[in-house]
Amino acid sequence: MHSRQTRGKLIGRDELAKVVERARQQGETVVFTNGCFDLLHPGHVHLLQTARSFGDMLIVAINTDASVRAIKDEGRPIYDEMERAYMLSALACVDHVVLFHEPTPIPLLNLLRPDILVKGGHYGHEEVVGWDVVEGYGGRVERVPVLDGMSTTGTIERITGTG
């Protein structure tokens, strides 16, 4: 599941930390967002494109299959972690994809120390997991307005006719 366009975007956290450090040394702004990104939909693309507009490098951290199962409804994820990573890697606005298995992205935030943490506008500022970590070292949080009617749960309901 690799193509010339996506090869190299999915990397481990240690290698990613080195990439981020090089970017920072070059004065680049590092943007970070995270989520399950199961069933990629227009709302996800809007979030990711907007997130990328805040800086020079967009890192997307995605929950592993095990962590998705722990936080979502039965039957999720629909696409496994490598399929989700592949789809996200294909987007031009995404520079790097990293998997995380922890309950929250805080360990990654502590490691990478992105300049900007981005989440959907449906979260209140203090509901954004890691806001205090990022602001604690001088970064900032941006919340992107969500597109009406665009959610993975809503998409599943639309497909199955249960919504």
VMD Tcl script that builds the backbone (N, CA, C; Angstrom):
set m [mol new atoms 489]
animate dup $m
set s [atomselect $m all]
$s set {name element resname resid chain x y z} {
  {N N MET 1 A 0.810 -1.190 0.000}
  {CA C MET 1 A 0.000 0.000 0.000}
  {C C MET 1 A 0.857 1.259 0.000}
  {N N HIS 2 A 1.939 1.246 -0.714}
  {CA C HIS 2 A 2.772 2.440 -0.786}
  {C C HIS 2 A 2.773 2.947 -2.210}
  {N N SER 3 A 2.858 4.236 -2.354}
  {CA C SER 3 A 3.024 4.842 -3.660}
  {C C SER 3 A 4.131 5.869 -3.542}
  {N N ARG 4 A 4.577 6.369 -4.666}
  {CA C ARG 4 A 5.633 7.381 -4.649}
  {C C ARG 4 A 5.186 8.583 -3.809}
  {N N GLN 5 A 3.905 8.939 -3.881}
  {CA C GLN 5 A 3.394 10.113 -3.181}
  {C C GLN 5 A 3.360 9.935 -1.661}
  {N N THR 6 A 3.096 8.727 -1.163}
  {CA C THR 6 A 2.914 8.532 0.271}
  {C C THR 6 A 4.130 7.947 0.970}
  {N N ARG 7 A 5.061 7.387 0.234}
  {CA C ARG 7 A 6.230 6.764 0.853}
  {C C ARG 7 A 6.976 7.777 1.715}
  {N N GLY 8 A 7.288 7.393 2.920}
  {CA C GLY 8 A 8.056 8.268 3.790}
  {C C GLY 8 A 7.238 9.159 4.704}
  {N N LYS 9 A 5.945 9.265 4.488}
  {CA C LYS 9 A 5.130 10.114 5.368}
  {C C LYS 9 A 4.815 9.428 6.691}
  {N N LEU 10 A 4.594 8.120 6.661}
  {CA C LEU 10 A 4.339 7.374 7.895}
  {C C LEU 10 A 5.686 6.995 8.486}
  {N N ILE 11 A 6.013 7.612 9.634}
  {CA C ILE 11 A 7.301 7.347 10.256}
  {C C ILE 11 A 7.122 7.142 11.753}
  {N N GLY 12 A 8.101 6.505 12.348}
  {CA C GLY 12 A 8.082 6.261 13.786}
  {C C GLY 12 A 8.357 7.533 14.558}
  {N N ARG 13 A 8.016 7.504 15.829}
  {CA C ARG 13 A 8.126 8.730 16.623}
  {C C ARG 13 A 9.561 9.197 16.823}
  {N N ASP 14 A 10.517 8.287 16.929}
  {CA C ASP 14 A 11.910 8.719 17.112}
  {C C ASP 14 A 12.430 9.449 15.872}
  {N N GLU 15 A 12.157 8.871 14.706}
  {CA C GLU 15 A 12.565 9.532 13.456}
  {C C GLU 15 A 11.818 10.854 13.296}
  {N N LEU 16 A 10.547 10.864 13.646}
  {CA C LEU 16 A 9.755 12.090 13.536}
  {C C LEU 16 A 10.310 13.183 14.440}
  {N N ALA 17 A 10.753 12.831 15.623}
  {CA C ALA 17 A 11.339 13.822 16.534}
  {C C ALA 17 A 12.554 14.483 15.889}
  {N N LYS 18 A 13.356 13.719 15.147}
  {CA C LYS 18 A 14.526 14.278 14.455}
  {C C LYS 18 A 14.092 15.202 13.321}
  {N N VAL 19 A 13.064 14.797 12.582}
  {CA C VAL 19 A 12.538 15.622 11.483}
  {C C VAL 19 A 12.016 16.952 12.033}
  {N N VAL 20 A 11.294 16.885 13.143}
  {CA C VAL 20 A 10.748 18.094 13.763}
  {C C VAL 20 A 11.869 19.004 14.247}
  {N N GLU 21 A 12.889 18.433 14.827}
  {CA C GLU 21 A 14.018 19.245 15.306}
  {C C GLU 21 A 14.701 19.960 14.146}
  {N N ARG 22 A 14.890 19.251 13.022}
  {CA C ARG 22 A 15.499 19.889 11.840}
  {C C ARG 22 A 14.612 21.027 11.334}
  {N N ALA 23 A 13.308 20.790 11.300}
  {CA C ALA 23 A 12.367 21.824 10.850}
  {C C ALA 23 A 12.436 23.040 11.763}
  {N N ARG 24 A 12.474 22.782 13.035}
  {CA C ARG 24 A 12.527 23.874 14.016}
  {C C ARG 24 A 13.812 24.684 13.839}
  {N N GLN 25 A 14.936 24.011 13.591}
  {CA C GLN 25 A 16.218 24.690 13.373}
  {C C GLN 25 A 16.177 25.577 12.124}
  {N N GLN 26 A 15.323 25.216 11.177}
  {CA C GLN 26 A 15.177 26.005 9.948}
  {C C GLN 26 A 14.103 27.078 10.095}
  {N N GLY 27 A 13.570 27.227 11.304}
  {CA C GLY 27 A 12.581 28.267 11.561}
  {C C GLY 27 A 11.170 27.931 11.112}
  {N N GLU 28 A 10.913 26.659 10.846}
  {CA C GLU 28 A 9.578 26.252 10.396}
  {C C GLU 28 A 8.624 26.107 11.579}
  {N N THR 29 A 7.345 26.339 11.305}
  {CA C THR 29 A 6.285 26.177 12.292}
  {C C THR 29 A 5.695 24.781 12.153}
  {N N VAL 30 A 5.694 24.031 13.256}
  {CA C VAL 30 A 5.209 22.648 13.262}
  {C C VAL 30 A 3.797 22.611 13.839}
  {N N VAL 31 A 2.893 22.023 13.070}
  {CA C VAL 31 A 1.490 21.913 13.442}
  {C C VAL 31 A 1.175 20.443 13.686}
  {N N PHE 32 A 0.347 20.185 14.692}
  {CA C PHE 32 A 0.031 18.806 15.105}
  {C C PHE 32 A -1.470 18.684 15.285}
  {N N THR 33 A -2.030 17.602 14.801}
  {CA C THR 33 A -3.401 17.242 15.134}
  {C C THR 33 A -3.449 15.734 15.313}
  {N N ASN 34 A -4.506 15.275 15.927}
  {CA C ASN 34 A -4.614 13.832 16.172}
  {C C ASN 34 A -6.070 13.395 16.132}
  {N N GLY 35 A -6.256 12.102 15.945}
  {CA C GLY 35 A -7.595 11.528 15.952}
  {C C GLY 35 A -7.572 10.127 15.385}
  {N N CYS 36 A -8.762 9.554 15.281}
  {CA C CYS 36 A -8.895 8.208 14.712}
  {C C CYS 36 A -8.841 8.251 13.186}
  {N N PHE 37 A -9.498 9.247 12.602}
  {CA C PHE 37 A -9.576 9.409 11.153}
  {C C PHE 37 A -10.052 8.127 10.475}
  {N N ASP 38 A -11.067 7.529 11.075}
  {CA C ASP 38 A -11.708 6.345 10.515}
  {C C ASP 38 A -12.777 6.843 9.547}
  {N N LEU 39 A -12.861 6.282 8.381}
  {CA C LEU 39 A -13.781 6.730 7.342}
  {C C LEU 39 A -13.550 8.198 7.013}
  {N N LEU 40 A -12.479 8.464 6.351}
  {CA C LEU 40 A -12.113 9.817 5.960}
  {C C LEU 40 A -13.278 10.481 5.229}
  {N N HIS 41 A -13.640 11.692 5.639}
  {CA C HIS 41 A -14.776 12.404 5.035}
  {C C HIS 41 A -14.418 13.877 4.844}
  {N N PRO 42 A -15.269 14.659 4.173}
  {CA C PRO 42 A -14.959 16.067 3.896}
  {C C PRO 42 A -14.637 16.888 5.150}
  {N N GLY 43 A -15.235 16.570 6.272}
  {CA C GLY 43 A -14.925 17.288 7.503}
  {C C GLY 43 A -13.480 17.090 7.923}
  {N N HIS 44 A -12.971 15.871 7.757}
  {CA C HIS 44 A -11.570 15.594 8.061}
  {C C HIS 44 A -10.651 16.395 7.130}
  {N N VAL 45 A -10.980 16.378 5.838}
  {CA C VAL 45 A -10.145 17.080 4.864}
  {C C VAL 45 A -10.122 18.575 5.175}
  {N N HIS 46 A -11.274 19.142 5.520}
  {CA C HIS 46 A -11.348 20.562 5.898}
  {C C HIS 46 A -10.458 20.844 7.105}
  {N N LEU 47 A -10.547 20.004 8.123}
  {CA C LEU 47 A -9.716 20.169 9.315}
  {C C LEU 47 A -8.231 20.120 8.953}
  {N N LEU 48 A -7.847 19.136 8.168}
  {CA C LEU 48 A -6.435 18.941 7.838}
  {C C LEU 48 A -5.894 20.064 6.956}
  {N N GLN 49 A -6.665 20.483 5.971}
  {CA C GLN 49 A -6.202 21.577 5.116}
  {C C GLN 49 A -6.083 22.878 5.910}
  {N N THR 50 A -7.035 23.123 6.783}
  {CA C THR 50 A -6.974 24.324 7.609}
  {C C THR 50 A -5.797 24.242 8.567}
  {N N ALA 51 A -5.595 23.083 9.183}
  {CA C ALA 51 A -4.473 22.899 10.096}
  {C C ALA 51 A -3.153 23.189 9.384}
  {N N ARG 52 A -3.007 22.676 8.189}
  {CA C ARG 52 A -1.766 22.885 7.429}
  {C C ARG 52 A -1.530 24.360 7.148}
  {N N SER 53 A -2.603 25.134 6.992}
  {CA C SER 53 A -2.466 26.569 6.692}
  {C C SER 53 A -1.870 27.354 7.862}
  {N N PHE 54 A -1.836 26.761 9.055}
  {CA C PHE 54 A -1.291 27.443 10.228}
  {C C PHE 54 A 0.237 27.365 10.311}
  {N N GLY 55 A 0.864 26.525 9.475}
  {CA C GLY 55 A 2.307 26.376 9.613}
  {C C GLY 55 A 2.964 25.767 8.397}
  {N N ASP 56 A 4.186 25.307 8.605}
  {CA C ASP 56 A 5.007 24.780 7.517}
  {C C ASP 56 A 4.986 23.257 7.417}
  {N N MET 57 A 4.645 22.587 8.513}
  {CA C MET 57 A 4.660 21.129 8.551}
  {C C MET 57 A 3.465 20.649 9.362}
  {N N LEU 58 A 2.672 19.749 8.772}
  {CA C LEU 58 A 1.530 19.174 9.488}
  {C C LEU 58 A 1.815 17.722 9.814}
  {N N ILE 59 A 1.756 17.434 11.114}
  {CA C ILE 59 A 1.884 16.069 11.622}
  {C C ILE 59 A 0.503 15.607 12.051}
  {N N VAL 60 A 0.103 14.430 11.576}
  {CA C VAL 60 A -1.176 13.844 11.966}
  {C C VAL 60 A -0.886 12.565 12.748}
  {N N ALA 61 A -1.275 12.568 14.014}
  {CA C ALA 61 A -1.112 11.383 14.864}
  {C C ALA 61 A -2.432 10.632 14.867}
  {N N ILE 62 A -2.382 9.349 14.536}
  {CA C ILE 62 A -3.618 8.565 14.514}
  {C C ILE 62 A -3.572 7.450 15.554}
  {N N ASN 63 A -4.726 7.230 16.139}
  {CA C ASN 63 A -4.877 6.165 17.119}
  {C C ASN 63 A -4.666 4.811 16.457}
  {N N THR 64 A -3.963 3.929 17.141}
  {CA C THR 64 A -3.831 2.563 16.661}
  {C C THR 64 A -5.202 1.881 16.736}
  {N N ASP 65 A -5.311 0.732 16.107}
  {CA C ASP 65 A -6.576 -0.010 16.132}
  {C C ASP 65 A -7.020 -0.306 17.555}
  {N N ALA 66 A -6.087 -0.731 18.401}
  {CA C ALA 66 A -6.437 -1.066 19.786}
  {C C ALA 66 A -6.984 0.147 20.522}
  {N N SER 67 A -6.377 1.310 20.316}
  {CA C SER 67 A -6.874 2.491 21.033}
  {C C SER 67 A -8.210 2.967 20.470}
  {N N VAL 68 A -8.448 2.782 19.172}
  {CA C VAL 68 A -9.765 3.123 18.608}
  {C C VAL 68 A -10.835 2.236 19.235}
  {N N ARG 69 A -10.551 0.933 19.331}
  {CA C ARG 69 A -11.525 0.000 19.925}
  {C C ARG 69 A -11.849 0.393 21.366}
  {N N ALA 70 A -10.869 0.947 22.067}
  {CA C ALA 70 A -11.076 1.323 23.462}
  {C C ALA 70 A -11.951 2.563 23.619}
  {N N ILE 71 A -11.996 3.431 22.602}
  {CA C ILE 71 A -12.726 4.695 22.761}
  {C C ILE 71 A -13.948 4.848 21.871}
  {N N LYS 72 A -14.136 3.970 20.886}
  {CA C LYS 72 A -15.253 4.115 19.945}
  {C C LYS 72 A -16.246 2.969 20.096}
  {N N ASP 73 A -17.326 3.077 19.302}
  {CA C ASP 73 A -18.375 2.062 19.307}
  {C C ASP 73 A -17.868 0.740 18.747}
  {N N GLU 74 A -18.658 -0.297 18.989}
  {CA C GLU 74 A -18.349 -1.622 18.455}
  {C C GLU 74 A -18.252 -1.552 16.937}
  {N N GLY 75 A -17.361 -2.322 16.386}
  {CA C GLY 75 A -17.190 -2.342 14.938}
  {C C GLY 75 A -16.196 -1.315 14.416}
  {N N ARG 76 A -15.574 -0.587 15.299}
  {CA C ARG 76 A -14.603 0.415 14.885}
  {C C ARG 76 A -13.209 -0.036 15.306}
  {N N PRO 77 A -12.191 0.245 14.588}
  {CA C PRO 77 A -12.224 1.057 13.382}
  {C C PRO 77 A -12.736 0.271 12.177}
  {N N ILE 78 A -13.234 0.991 11.221}
  {CA C ILE 78 A -13.686 0.367 9.982}
  {C C ILE 78 A -12.474 0.034 9.119}
  {N N TYR 79 A -11.560 0.988 9.019}
  {CA C TYR 79 A -10.294 0.759 8.316}
  {C C TYR 79 A -9.201 0.555 9.353}
  {N N ASP 80 A -8.296 -0.385 9.086}
  {CA C ASP 80 A -7.235 -0.611 10.063}
  {C C ASP 80 A -6.223 0.534 10.027}
  {N N GLU 81 A -5.333 0.547 10.995}
  {CA C GLU 81 A -4.416 1.676 11.166}
  {C C GLU 81 A -3.541 1.927 9.941}
  {N N MET 82 A -3.115 0.879 9.259}
  {CA C MET 82 A -2.279 1.082 8.079}
  {C C MET 82 A -3.091 1.625 6.908}
  {N N GLU 83 A -4.342 1.201 6.782}
  {CA C GLU 83 A -5.205 1.757 5.736}
  {C C GLU 83 A -5.490 3.232 6.008}
  {N N ARG 84 A -5.742 3.571 7.271}
  {CA C ARG 84 A -5.995 4.969 7.637}
  {C C ARG 84 A -4.746 5.813 7.419}
  {N N ALA 85 A -3.586 5.287 7.784}
  {CA C ALA 85 A -2.325 6.005 7.573}
  {C C ALA 85 A -2.071 6.221 6.081}
  {N N TYR 86 A -2.382 5.236 5.283}
  {CA C TYR 86 A -2.196 5.332 3.834}
  {C C TYR 86 A -3.069 6.437 3.248}
  {N N MET 87 A -4.343 6.468 3.638}
  {CA C MET 87 A -5.248 7.494 3.110}
  {C C MET 87 A -4.796 8.891 3.516}
  {N N LEU 88 A -4.422 9.058 4.786}
  {CA C LEU 88 A -3.971 10.368 5.249}
  {C C LEU 88 A -2.672 10.781 4.563}
  {N N SER 89 A -1.782 9.827 4.344}
  {CA C SER 89 A -0.510 10.116 3.678}
  {C C SER 89 A -0.708 10.581 2.246}
  {N N ALA 90 A -1.797 10.193 1.629}
  {CA C ALA 90 A -2.070 10.573 0.249}
  {C C ALA 90 A -2.499 12.033 0.117}
  {N N LEU 91 A -2.852 12.666 1.218}
  {CA C LEU 91 A -3.290 14.061 1.172}
  {C C LEU 91 A -2.080 14.987 1.114}
  {N N ALA 92 A -2.090 15.905 0.172}
  {CA C ALA 92 A -0.962 16.824 -0.009}
  {C C ALA 92 A -0.717 17.692 1.220}
  {N N CYS 93 A -1.755 17.993 1.981}
  {CA C CYS 93 A -1.600 18.880 3.140}
  {C C CYS 93 A -0.937 18.190 4.330}
  {N N VAL 94 A -0.850 16.870 4.305}
  {CA C VAL 94 A -0.269 16.109 5.412}
  {C C VAL 94 A 1.198 15.829 5.116}
  {N N ASP 95 A 2.074 16.258 6.031}
  {CA C ASP 95 A 3.503 16.030 5.838}
  {C C ASP 95 A 3.973 14.723 6.455}
  {N N HIS 96 A 3.450 14.396 7.655}
  {CA C HIS 96 A 3.866 13.171 8.331}
  {C C HIS 96 A 2.699 12.583 9.106}
  {N N VAL 97 A 2.683 11.258 9.168}
  {CA C VAL 97 A 1.685 10.511 9.933}
  {C C VAL 97 A 2.444 9.644 10.927}
  {N N VAL 98 A 1.946 9.632 12.164}
  {CA C VAL 98 A 2.556 8.806 13.203}
  {C C VAL 98 A 1.430 8.113 13.967}
  {N N LEU 99 A 1.649 6.872 14.359}
  {CA C LEU 99 A 0.659 6.124 15.141}
  {C C LEU 99 A 0.919 6.328 16.623}
  {N N PHE 100 A -0.173 6.334 17.406}
  {CA C PHE 100 A 0.019 6.331 18.861}
  {C C PHE 100 A -0.975 5.380 19.501}
  {N N HIS 101 A -0.484 4.648 20.498}
  {CA C HIS 101 A -1.289 3.621 21.159}
  {C C HIS 101 A -1.773 4.061 22.534}
  {N N GLU 102 A -1.214 5.141 23.042}
  {CA C GLU 102 A -1.584 5.614 24.373}
  {C C GLU 102 A -3.018 6.163 24.360}
  {N N PRO 103 A -3.628 6.288 25.537}
  {CA C PRO 103 A -4.996 6.817 25.599}
  {C C PRO 103 A -5.112 8.260 25.099}
  {N N THR 104 A -4.023 9.021 25.186}
  {CA C THR 104 A -4.023 10.410 24.715}
  {C C THR 104 A -2.733 10.668 23.935}
  {N N PRO 105 A -2.693 11.771 23.174}
  {CA C PRO 105 A -1.471 12.108 22.440}
  {C C PRO 105 A -0.441 12.859 23.286}
  {N N ILE 106 A -0.663 12.988 24.570}
  {CA C ILE 106 A 0.239 13.784 25.416}
  {C C ILE 106 A 1.696 13.315 25.345}
  {N N PRO 107 A 1.987 12.004 25.365}
  {CA C PRO 107 A 3.396 11.610 25.219}
  {C C PRO 107 A 4.028 12.131 23.916}
  {N N LEU 108 A 3.257 12.127 22.827}
  {CA C LEU 108 A 3.768 12.655 21.562}
  {C C LEU 108 A 3.951 14.166 21.632}
  {N N LEU 109 A 3.015 14.847 22.263}
  {CA C LEU 109 A 3.137 16.299 22.405}
  {C C LEU 109 A 4.391 16.651 23.211}
  {N N ASN 110 A 4.652 15.903 24.259}
  {CA C ASN 110 A 5.850 16.140 25.064}
  {C C ASN 110 A 7.124 15.868 24.272}
  {N N LEU 111 A 7.099 14.857 23.419}
  {CA C LEU 111 A 8.262 14.510 22.610}
  {C C LEU 111 A 8.491 15.522 21.486}
  {N N LEU 112 A 7.436 15.843 20.753}
  {CA C LEU 112 A 7.570 16.650 19.540}
  {C C LEU 112 A 7.495 18.154 19.793}
  {N N ARG 113 A 6.773 18.553 20.830}
  {CA C ARG 113 A 6.598 19.963 21.182}
  {C C ARG 113 A 6.196 20.826 19.982}
  {N N PRO 114 A 5.072 20.480 19.339}
  {CA C PRO 114 A 4.653 21.267 18.175}
  {C C PRO 114 A 4.321 22.710 18.575}
  {N N ASP 115 A 4.457 23.598 17.608}
  {CA C ASP 115 A 4.146 25.006 17.852}
  {C C ASP 115 A 2.645 25.219 17.995}
  {N N ILE 116 A 1.879 24.447 17.231}
  {CA C ILE 116 A 0.430 24.626 17.207}
  {C C ILE 116 A -0.249 23.260 17.284}
  {N N LEU 117 A -1.215 23.150 18.173}
  {CA C LEU 117 A -2.069 21.966 18.306}
  {C C LEU 117 A -3.431 22.337 17.740}
  {N N VAL 118 A -3.941 21.540 16.804}
  {CA C VAL 118 A -5.210 21.837 16.134}
  {C C VAL 118 A -6.218 20.737 16.411}
  {N N LYS 119 A -7.426 21.143 16.748}
  {CA C LYS 119 A -8.554 20.212 16.903}
  {C C LYS 119 A -9.800 20.866 16.330}
  {N N GLY 120 A -10.851 20.078 16.184}
  {CA C GLY 120 A -12.118 20.585 15.672}
  {C C GLY 120 A -12.772 21.539 16.652}
  {N N GLY 121 A -13.537 22.472 16.104}
  {CA C GLY 121 A -14.197 23.501 16.905}
  {C C GLY 121 A -15.285 22.987 17.818}
  {N N HIS 122 A -15.660 21.725 17.680}
  {CA C HIS 122 A -16.674 21.176 18.584}
  {C C HIS 122 A -16.101 20.917 19.975}
  {N N TYR 123 A -14.795 21.021 20.112}
  {CA C TYR 123 A -14.155 20.918 21.428}
  {C C TYR 123 A -14.013 22.320 22.005}
  {N N GLY 124 A -14.339 22.474 23.276}
  {CA C GLY 124 A -14.012 23.706 23.967}
  {C C GLY 124 A -12.510 23.755 24.161}
  {N N HIS 125 A -11.964 24.943 24.374}
  {CA C HIS 125 A -10.512 25.094 24.487}
  {C C HIS 125 A -9.928 24.112 25.503}
  {N N GLU 126 A -10.499 24.057 26.687}
  {CA C GLU 126 A -9.947 23.190 27.730}
  {C C GLU 126 A -10.376 21.736 27.592}
  {N N GLU 127 A -11.172 21.425 26.568}
  {CA C GLU 127 A -11.504 20.031 26.253}
  {C C GLU 127 A -10.480 19.432 25.286}
  {N N VAL 128 A -9.664 20.280 24.684}
  {CA C VAL 128 A -8.631 19.804 23.761}
  {C C VAL 128 A -7.539 19.136 24.592}
  {N N VAL 129 A -7.413 17.833 24.432}
  {CA C VAL 129 A -6.426 17.089 25.217}
  {C C VAL 129 A -5.029 17.581 24.850}
  {N N GLY 130 A -4.296 18.012 25.861}
  {CA C GLY 130 A -2.939 18.480 25.670}
  {C C GLY 130 A -2.806 19.988 25.542}
  {N N TRP 131 A -3.916 20.716 25.628}
  {CA C TRP 131 A -3.839 22.172 25.499}
  {C C TRP 131 A -2.877 22.768 26.518}
  {N N ASP 132 A -2.935 22.233 27.744}
  {CA C ASP 132 A -2.100 22.769 28.818}
  {C C ASP 132 A -0.621 22.450 28.595}
  {N N VAL 133 A -0.345 21.290 28.010}
  {CA C VAL 133 A 1.033 20.911 27.694}
  {C C VAL 133 A 1.599 21.881 26.655}
  {N N VAL 134 A 0.863 22.071 25.571}
  {CA C VAL 134 A 1.329 22.908 24.464}
  {C C VAL 134 A 1.472 24.369 24.904}
  {N N GLU 135 A 0.475 24.876 25.599}
  {CA C GLU 135 A 0.567 26.266 26.055}
  {C C GLU 135 A 1.636 26.421 27.131}
  {N N GLY 136 A 1.915 25.344 27.877}
  {CA C GLY 136 A 2.918 25.381 28.932}
  {C C GLY 136 A 4.325 25.636 28.424}
  {N N TYR 137 A 4.631 25.205 27.195}
  {CA C TYR 137 A 5.959 25.487 26.648}
  {C C TYR 137 A 5.930 26.617 25.618}
  {N N GLY 138 A 4.806 27.333 25.545}
  {CA C GLY 138 A 4.735 28.507 24.678}
  {C C GLY 138 A 4.063 28.298 23.342}
  {N N GLY 139 A 3.498 27.101 23.100}
  {CA C GLY 139 A 2.761 26.853 21.865}
  {C C GLY 139 A 1.344 27.381 21.981}
  {N N ARG 140 A 0.552 27.143 20.936}
  {CA C ARG 140 A -0.835 27.592 20.985}
  {C C ARG 140 A -1.778 26.532 20.425}
  {N N VAL 141 A -3.051 26.704 20.756}
  {CA C VAL 141 A -4.101 25.800 20.301}
  {C C VAL 141 A -4.985 26.545 19.312}
  {N N GLU 142 A -5.317 25.898 18.220}
  {CA C GLU 142 A -6.260 26.434 17.238}
  {C C GLU 142 A -7.396 25.430 17.109}
  {N N ARG 143 A -8.623 25.950 17.101}
  {CA C ARG 143 A -9.796 25.100 16.887}
  {C C ARG 143 A -10.419 25.483 15.550}
  {N N VAL 144 A -10.657 24.488 14.718}
  {CA C VAL 144 A -11.180 24.695 13.371}
  {C C VAL 144 A -12.681 24.430 13.377}
  {N N PRO 145 A -13.478 25.378 12.881}
  {CA C PRO 145 A -14.925 25.139 12.816}
  {C C PRO 145 A -15.222 23.857 12.020}
  {N N VAL 146 A -16.151 23.067 12.546}
  {CA C VAL 146 A -16.501 21.820 11.862}
  {C C VAL 146 A -17.518 22.095 10.764}
  {N N LEU 147 A -17.505 21.279 9.733}
  {CA C LEU 147 A -18.499 21.374 8.672}
  {C C LEU 147 A -19.783 20.724 9.158}
  {N N ASP 148 A -20.886 21.410 9.007}
  {CA C ASP 148 A -22.175 20.886 9.460}
  {C C ASP 148 A -22.451 19.509 8.874}
  {N N GLY 149 A -22.878 18.602 9.740}
  {CA C GLY 149 A -23.285 17.274 9.317}
  {C C GLY 149 A -22.147 16.343 8.957}
  {N N MET 150 A -20.924 16.757 9.213}
  {CA C MET 150 A -19.784 15.929 8.845}
  {C C MET 150 A -19.155 15.314 10.091}
  {N N SER 151 A -19.412 14.038 10.301}
  {CA C SER 151 A -18.775 13.269 11.366}
  {C C SER 151 A -18.708 11.823 10.901}
  {N N THR 152 A -17.788 11.080 11.465}
  {CA C THR 152 A -17.687 9.673 11.089}
  {C C THR 152 A -18.950 8.931 11.496}
  {N N THR 153 A -19.440 9.193 12.717}
  {CA C THR 153 A -20.668 8.530 13.175}
  {C C THR 153 A -21.820 8.871 12.243}
  {N N GLY 154 A -21.942 10.139 11.857}
  {CA C GLY 154 A -22.999 10.554 10.935}
  {C C GLY 154 A -22.865 9.889 9.582}
  {N N THR 155 A -21.639 9.730 9.119}
  {CA C THR 155 A -21.393 9.066 7.835}
  {C C THR 155 A -21.795 7.598 7.919}
  {N N ILE 156 A -21.442 6.940 9.002}
  {CA C ILE 156 A -21.831 5.537 9.187}
  {C C ILE 156 A -23.351 5.413 9.209}
  {N N GLU 157 A -24.010 6.309 9.924}
  {CA C GLU 157 A -25.478 6.285 9.981}
  {C C GLU 157 A -26.084 6.522 8.608}
  {N N ARG 158 A -25.490 7.399 7.826}
  {CA C ARG 158 A -25.970 7.670 6.474}
  {C C ARG 158 A -25.840 6.425 5.606}
  {N N ILE 159 A -24.711 5.740 5.699}
  {CA C ILE 159 A -24.473 4.553 4.899}
  {C C ILE 159 A -25.412 3.422 5.293}
  {N N THR 160 A -25.605 3.234 6.594}
  {CA C THR 160 A -26.413 2.105 7.065}
  {C C THR 160 A -27.899 2.416 7.147}
  {N N GLY 161 A -28.262 3.688 6.966}
  {CA C GLY 161 A -29.668 4.073 7.046}
  {C C GLY 161 A -30.205 4.075 8.470}
  {N N THR 162 A -29.310 4.204 9.455}
  {CA C THR 162 A -29.752 4.187 10.861}
  {C C THR 162 A -29.821 5.581 11.455}
  {N N GLY 163 A -29.483 6.606 10.683}
  {CA C GLY 163 A -29.435 7.969 11.217}
  {C C GLY 163 A -30.648 8.790 10.954}
}
mol reanalyze $m
mol bondsrecalc $m
mol representation Tube
mol addrep $m
